[in-house]
Amino acid sequence: MVDARSVLRLGIVLLGALVGVVVGWWLFVGWGPDPLAVLLVLATAAVLVRVTGSIASSVLPGYNVAEVEVKGPITRDGGGGRLPSSPTSPGADEIVEQIERADDDGSVDALLVKLNTPGGEVVPSDDIRTAAKRFDGPTIAYTNDLCASGGYWIASGCDELWARDASLVGSIGVILGQVNAKELADKVGVQYEALTAGEYKDAGSPLKEFTDDDREYLQGLVDEWYDDFVERVADGRDMDPDAVRDTEAKVYLGETAHEIGLVDALGARDDVEDELERRLGTDVTVEAFRPQHGLGERLRGSAQAVAYAAGAGVGSVVANDDGPDFELR
């Protein structure tokens, strides 16, 4: 099936070529039928083809499906948090911006969300899920490798989740992790002192004793986040909450995840596009939506990548604040 927009784009470009030849002929052939005049006519036509091609692509884009990617640990700014990741991984705010830009694009009829993530921070994951859920059109999430925890939180906001037979899917749970170095600090003569206002302000600090009251308080927060996670998955995927809890935060191979209802269908990327064609009733062309960075941001990203390769990624895991982190992984 020939796309009408493709025919129109071709027509605009051919018209540009024709105009370029006419203009070039009018400007340069008066010099005489010499090779230079011919070259100038061809150059004018080439310029007009390039200009009209850009206009045609802008007015009549060659895509009708947008794809955004969630890759690596999910954080607000893409820095990785306590989970080491490439500094080029987009943050949640950038991913939300991509989804909203796709939603505002009149050429985009459907959204693909590519997930390859072990999870990450709670609120950034929820922000991406909310943006996908608000998208005006079909939304399909798919994973080739890993869709765990925060990734699954996001997937629960899409119409469907596709996976491969050997993909890892699930890990519907919340973790709060913190190293306690109180005994080590005592041995080396490091004393912890803090001025706080509020009984639980320094709960979970690695240099103070982890009391039963601290544990009860923090476990309560974890339980609340978990209840919210279960509720969102049950609502988004039309599952019984008890069935979600029965997964026990395990990860499953795609085939098993499909059998227990965590995945809607199994297949490769081509199969996902076939499903979108069935839904939209037309051929689909996918455009990858990526963060729009200026030159300064791209240069900073390159410098960060060099530092990361040299070991700064490891340093970012060690150099944390004293507060506990809630993560979906």
C-alpha positions as CSV (number, residue, x, y, z in Angstrom):
1,M,0.0,0.0,0.0
2,V,1.4,3.4,-1.1
3,D,1.3,6.0,1.6
4,A,-0.5,9.2,0.4
5,R,1.9,11.3,2.4
6,S,4.9,9.8,0.7
7,V,3.4,10.6,-2.7
8,L,2.7,14.2,-1.7
9,R,6.3,14.5,-0.3
10,L,7.7,13.2,-3.6
11,G,5.5,15.6,-5.5
12,I,6.8,18.6,-3.5
13,V,10.4,17.6,-4.0
14,L,9.9,17.1,-7.8
15,L,8.2,20.5,-7.9
16,G,11.2,22.0,-6.1
17,A,13.5,20.4,-8.6
18,L,11.5,21.8,-11.5
19,V,11.5,25.3,-10.0
20,G,15.2,25.0,-9.4
21,V,15.9,24.2,-13.1
22,V,13.7,27.1,-14.3
23,V,15.3,29.6,-11.9
24,G,18.8,28.4,-12.7
25,W,18.1,28.5,-16.4
26,W,16.7,32.1,-16.1
27,L,19.7,33.2,-14.1
28,F,22.6,31.5,-15.8
29,V,21.9,30.3,-19.3
30,G,22.1,33.9,-20.5
31,W,25.8,33.5,-20.0
32,G,25.9,31.2,-22.9
33,P,25.7,27.4,-23.3
34,D,28.9,26.7,-21.5
35,P,29.6,24.0,-18.9
36,L,29.7,26.5,-16.1
37,A,26.1,27.6,-16.8
38,V,24.9,24.0,-16.8
39,L,26.6,23.3,-13.5
40,L,25.0,26.4,-11.9
41,V,21.6,25.3,-13.1
42,L,22.1,21.9,-11.6
43,A,23.4,23.4,-8.4
44,T,20.3,25.7,-8.1
45,A,18.1,22.7,-8.7
46,A,19.9,20.7,-6.0
47,V,19.5,23.6,-3.5
48,L,15.7,23.8,-4.2
49,V,15.4,20.0,-3.9
50,R,17.0,20.2,-0.5
51,V,14.9,23.1,0.7
52,T,11.6,21.6,-0.5
53,G,12.6,18.2,0.9
54,S,13.0,19.8,4.3
55,I,9.7,21.6,4.0
56,A,7.9,18.4,2.9
57,S,9.3,16.4,5.8
58,S,8.2,19.1,8.2
59,V,4.7,19.5,6.8
60,L,4.2,15.9,5.9
61,P,6.3,13.7,8.3
62,G,7.1,10.2,7.1
63,Y,6.0,8.6,10.4
64,N,2.8,7.8,12.3
65,V,4.2,6.0,15.4
66,A,6.5,7.5,18.0
67,E,9.0,5.4,20.0
68,V,10.5,6.4,23.3
69,E,13.1,4.3,25.2
70,V,13.5,3.8,28.9
71,K,17.0,2.4,29.2
72,G,19.0,1.6,32.4
73,P,18.2,2.7,35.9
74,I,15.3,5.1,36.1
75,T,16.2,8.3,37.8
76,R,15.1,11.9,37.7
77,D,18.1,13.2,35.7
78,G,19.4,10.0,34.1
79,G,22.5,10.0,36.4
80,G,21.9,6.4,37.6
81,G,21.6,7.2,41.4
82,R,23.0,4.2,43.3
83,L,22.7,2.0,40.3
84,P,25.6,2.6,37.9
85,S,24.5,3.6,34.4
86,S,25.8,5.3,31.3
87,P,25.6,9.1,31.7
88,T,23.8,9.2,28.3
89,S,20.8,7.4,29.7
90,P,17.8,9.9,29.5
91,G,16.2,10.9,32.8
92,A,12.6,10.6,33.6
93,D,11.9,14.3,32.9
94,E,13.4,14.0,29.4
95,I,11.4,10.8,28.7
96,V,8.2,12.5,29.8
97,E,9.0,15.4,27.5
98,Q,9.5,13.0,24.6
99,I,6.1,11.4,25.2
100,E,4.3,14.8,25.5
101,R,6.0,16.0,22.3
102,A,4.8,12.8,20.5
103,D,1.3,13.4,21.9
104,D,1.4,17.0,20.5
105,D,2.6,15.8,17.1
106,G,-0.4,15.6,14.8
107,S,1.4,12.9,12.7
108,V,1.7,10.5,15.6
109,D,-1.2,8.1,16.0
110,A,0.4,5.6,18.4
111,L,3.2,5.3,21.0
112,L,5.8,2.5,21.4
113,V,7.6,2.4,24.8
114,K,10.8,0.4,24.6
115,L,11.8,-0.9,28.0
116,N,15.2,-2.2,29.0
117,T,15.5,-1.4,32.6
118,P,16.1,-3.0,36.0
119,G,13.9,-0.3,37.7
120,G,14.9,2.6,39.7
121,E,13.3,5.5,41.7
122,V,9.6,5.4,42.5
123,V,8.4,8.9,41.6
124,P,10.3,9.2,38.3
125,S,8.9,5.8,37.3
126,D,5.4,7.0,38.1
127,D,5.9,10.2,36.1
128,I,6.8,8.2,33.0
129,R,3.8,5.8,33.6
130,T,1.5,8.8,33.9
131,A,2.7,10.4,30.7
132,A,2.2,7.1,28.8
133,K,-1.2,6.6,30.2
134,R,-2.3,10.1,29.2
135,F,-1.1,9.6,25.6
136,D,-4.0,10.1,23.2
137,G,-3.8,6.9,21.2
138,P,-2.8,3.2,21.4
139,T,0.3,2.6,23.6
140,I,2.3,-0.6,23.5
141,A,5.2,-1.3,25.8
142,Y,7.7,-3.9,24.7
143,T,11.0,-5.4,26.0
144,N,13.7,-7.5,24.5
145,D,15.8,-8.0,27.5
146,L,14.6,-6.7,30.9
147,C,11.5,-5.1,32.2
148,A,11.7,-5.2,35.9
149,S,10.2,-3.3,38.8
150,G,10.1,0.4,37.9
151,G,10.0,-0.7,34.2
152,Y,7.0,-2.8,34.9
153,W,5.4,0.1,36.8
154,I,5.7,2.1,33.6
155,A,4.4,-0.8,31.5
156,S,1.2,-1.0,33.6
157,G,0.3,2.4,32.2
158,C,0.3,1.2,28.6
159,D,-2.4,-0.7,26.7
160,E,-0.3,-3.8,26.3
161,L,3.1,-5.2,27.2
162,W,5.0,-7.5,24.8
163,A,8.1,-9.5,25.5
164,R,10.4,-12.1,24.1
165,D,10.3,-15.7,25.3
166,A,13.6,-15.2,27.1
167,S,13.0,-11.6,28.4
168,L,13.1,-11.1,32.2
169,V,9.8,-9.5,33.4
170,G,8.4,-8.7,36.8
171,S,10.1,-7.9,40.1
172,I,6.9,-6.1,41.4
173,G,8.4,-4.9,44.7
174,V,10.1,-2.0,46.5
175,I,13.5,-2.0,48.2
176,L,15.1,0.3,50.6
177,G,18.8,-0.4,51.0
178,Q,21.4,1.2,53.2
179,V,24.8,0.1,54.5
180,N,25.1,0.4,58.3
181,A,28.7,1.2,59.2
182,K,28.1,1.9,62.9
183,E,30.3,-0.9,64.2
184,L,33.1,0.0,61.7
185,A,32.9,3.6,62.7
186,D,33.3,2.7,66.4
187,K,36.3,0.5,65.7
188,V,38.2,3.3,63.8
189,G,37.2,6.0,66.3
190,V,34.6,7.8,64.1
191,Q,31.8,9.3,66.2
192,Y,28.5,10.2,64.6
193,E,26.9,13.4,65.8
194,A,23.8,15.0,64.3
195,L,21.6,17.9,65.2
196,T,18.0,17.0,64.1
197,A,14.5,18.3,64.6
198,G,12.1,15.4,64.5
199,E,12.5,12.0,66.0
200,Y,13.0,10.1,62.7
201,K,14.9,12.7,60.7
202,D,18.1,10.6,60.7
203,A,16.5,7.2,60.5
204,G,18.6,4.9,58.4
205,S,21.7,7.0,58.7
206,P,24.7,4.6,58.1
207,L,26.7,5.9,61.1
208,K,24.0,5.5,63.8
209,E,22.5,2.4,65.3
210,F,19.6,1.0,63.3
211,T,16.9,0.8,66.0
212,D,13.7,-1.2,66.0
213,D,11.7,2.0,65.8
214,D,13.7,3.1,62.8
215,R,13.1,-0.3,61.2
216,E,9.4,-0.2,61.9
217,Y,9.1,3.4,60.5
218,L,11.0,2.7,57.3
219,Q,9.3,-0.7,56.7
220,G,6.0,1.1,56.9
221,L,7.0,3.5,54.1
222,V,8.2,0.5,52.0
223,D,4.9,-1.3,52.6
224,E,2.9,1.8,51.6
225,W,4.9,2.1,48.3
226,Y,4.4,-1.6,47.7
227,D,0.6,-1.4,48.2
228,D,0.6,1.5,45.7
229,F,2.6,-0.5,43.2
230,V,0.3,-3.5,43.5
231,E,-2.8,-1.2,43.1
232,R,-1.4,0.4,40.0
233,V,-0.4,-2.9,38.4
234,A,-3.8,-4.4,39.2
235,D,-5.7,-1.4,37.8
236,G,-3.5,-1.0,34.7
237,R,-3.5,-4.6,33.8
238,D,-6.9,-5.6,35.0
239,M,-5.5,-8.2,37.4
240,D,-6.6,-9.3,40.9
241,P,-4.4,-7.6,43.5
242,D,-3.8,-10.9,45.2
243,A,-2.5,-12.4,42.0
244,V,-0.1,-9.5,41.7
245,R,1.1,-10.1,45.3
246,D,1.5,-13.8,44.5
247,T,4.3,-13.0,42.1
248,E,6.4,-12.2,45.3
249,A,8.6,-9.7,43.5
250,K,10.1,-12.5,41.4
251,V,11.3,-12.0,37.8
252,Y,10.0,-14.4,35.2
253,L,11.0,-15.4,31.7
254,G,8.7,-13.9,29.1
255,E,6.9,-17.2,28.4
256,T,6.1,-17.8,32.1
257,A,5.2,-14.1,32.5
258,H,2.7,-14.5,29.6
259,E,1.2,-17.6,31.2
260,I,0.5,-15.8,34.5
261,G,-0.8,-12.6,32.9
262,L,2.1,-10.3,33.4
263,V,2.6,-10.0,29.6
264,D,-0.1,-9.7,27.0
265,A,1.8,-11.2,24.0
266,L,5.1,-12.7,23.0
267,G,6.9,-11.6,19.9
268,A,9.7,-9.6,18.3
269,R,9.6,-5.9,17.3
270,D,8.2,-6.8,13.9
271,D,5.2,-8.5,15.6
272,V,4.6,-5.4,17.7
273,E,4.5,-3.2,14.5
274,D,2.1,-5.7,12.9
275,E,-0.2,-5.3,15.9
276,L,-0.1,-1.6,15.5
277,E,-0.9,-1.8,11.8
278,R,-3.9,-3.9,12.8
279,R,-5.0,-1.4,15.3
280,L,-4.5,1.7,13.1
281,G,-5.6,0.1,9.9
282,T,-2.7,1.3,7.9
283,D,1.1,0.8,7.4
284,V,3.2,2.1,10.3
285,T,6.4,4.0,10.2
286,V,8.2,4.4,13.5
287,E,10.1,7.5,14.5
288,A,12.4,7.4,17.5
289,F,11.9,10.4,19.7
290,R,15.0,11.3,21.5
291,P,15.9,14.2,23.9
292,Q,16.5,17.5,22.2
293,H,19.9,18.6,23.4
294,G,21.7,21.8,22.5
295,L,25.4,21.8,21.5
296,G,26.5,22.6,25.1
297,E,24.5,19.8,26.6
298,R,25.9,17.3,24.0
299,L,29.5,18.4,24.8
300,R,28.8,18.0,28.5
301,G,27.4,14.6,27.8
302,S,30.6,13.6,25.9
303,A,32.7,14.8,28.8
304,Q,30.6,12.8,31.3
305,A,30.9,9.7,29.2
306,V,34.7,9.9,29.3
307,A,34.6,10.4,33.1
308,Y,32.2,7.5,33.5
309,A,34.5,5.2,31.5
310,A,37.4,6.3,33.7
311,G,35.6,5.2,36.8
312,A,33.5,8.1,37.9
313,G,30.4,5.8,37.6
314,V,31.8,3.8,40.5
315,G,32.5,7.0,42.5
316,S,28.9,8.1,42.1
317,V,27.7,5.0,43.8
318,V,29.9,5.5,46.8
319,A,29.4,9.3,47.1
320,N,25.8,9.3,48.4
321,D,24.0,11.4,50.9
322,D,23.1,9.8,54.2
323,G,19.4,9.3,53.5
324,P,17.9,6.0,52.4
325,D,16.8,5.6,48.8
326,F,13.5,4.0,47.7
327,E,13.9,2.0,44.6
328,L,11.8,-0.2,42.4
329,R,14.1,-3.1,41.7
